[in-house]
């Protein structure tokens, strides 16, 4: 650590923020939507299965397979 390097400055560059994809998934979840991990289709969070590929919705219905 040099004389000009400050801890807060170093930590400011190393922000452990969410990736763009995580932020997008969170925004869709707030709106009541979900992105299918298999086919990337956006559908309602309250549907049991993806309407396109029939992948089960394990986030809202974990026991239903």
C-alpha positions in Angstrom: 0.0 0.0 0.0 1.6 3.2 -1.2 1.4 6.6 0.5 -1.6 7.7 -1.7 -3.6 4.5 -1.5 -6.3 4.7 1.1 -8.4 1.8 2.3 -11.7 3.4 1.5 -10.5 4.3 -2.0 -9.4 0.7 -2.6 -12.7 -0.7 -1.3 -14.6 1.8 -3.5 -13.2 0.2 -6.6 -14.0 -3.4 -5.4 -17.7 -3.0 -4.9 -19.2 -6.4 -4.5 -22.4 -5.4 -6.3 -24.9 -7.6 -8.0 -24.5 -8.4 -11.6 -26.8 -6.9 -14.2 -28.6 -10.3 -14.5 -29.3 -10.5 -10.8 -30.7 -7.0 -10.7 -32.9 -7.8 -13.7 -34.2 -11.0 -12.0 -34.9 -9.1 -8.8 -36.8 -6.4 -10.7 -38.9 -9.0 -12.4 -39.7 -10.7 -9.1 -40.9 -7.4 -7.7 -43.3 -7.2 -10.7 -44.5 -10.8 -10.1 -42.6 -12.2 -13.0 -40.0 -15.0 -13.4 -37.3 -15.9 -16.0 -37.2 -19.5 -16.9 -33.7 -20.9 -16.4 -34.0 -23.3 -19.3 -35.5 -21.2 -22.1 -35.2 -17.6 -20.8 -38.9 -16.9 -21.2 -40.5 -14.4 -18.8 -43.7 -15.6 -17.2 -45.8 -15.1 -14.1 -44.3 -16.0 -10.8 -47.5 -17.8 -9.8 -47.6 -20.3 -12.7 -46.5 -23.8 -11.7 -44.7 -24.4 -14.9 -43.1 -22.5 -17.8 -45.6 -22.2 -20.6 -43.0 -22.7 -23.3 -40.7 -25.6 -22.1 -42.8 -27.0 -19.1 -39.9 -26.4 -16.7 -41.3 -26.5 -13.1 -41.3 -23.2 -11.1 -39.2 -24.2 -8.1 -38.8 -20.7 -6.6 -42.4 -20.2 -5.7 -43.5 -23.9 -5.6 -40.5 -25.8 -4.3 -42.4 -29.0 -3.4 -44.1 -29.3 -6.8 -42.0 -31.1 -9.3 
